[in-house]
């Protein structure tokens, strides 16, 4: 599968979001285990695309008002057992600007952008 994506010049990146109270609070999975409060979503993007292009996939307002984002490589996230705090404490988190080119497997933990004033 990866070879096919590489052949057509596509990569995967991920976003990590926190579930809302309603989605998370006390819920159990099919095995009776408490669910994780995070949701990892996979996106596809053309190889060589910037982080602003990735932001546009998620939400055009984020892309238009982009400041920076926090990124961790998938392998580093896995080594930290998916623990966002451990990622930060071990120095695996990178803060990137508009010029950053997204790598296959990058996880974008947070987008920072100018919030538009509500009308």
Secondary structure, DSSP 8 states (H G I E B T S, - for coil): -HHHHHHTTEEEEEEEEE--HHHHTT-B-TTS-B--SEEEEEEEEETT-BHHHHHHHH-HHHHHTEEEEEEEEHHHHHHTTT-HHHHHHTT--EEE-TT-B--TTEEEEEEEE------
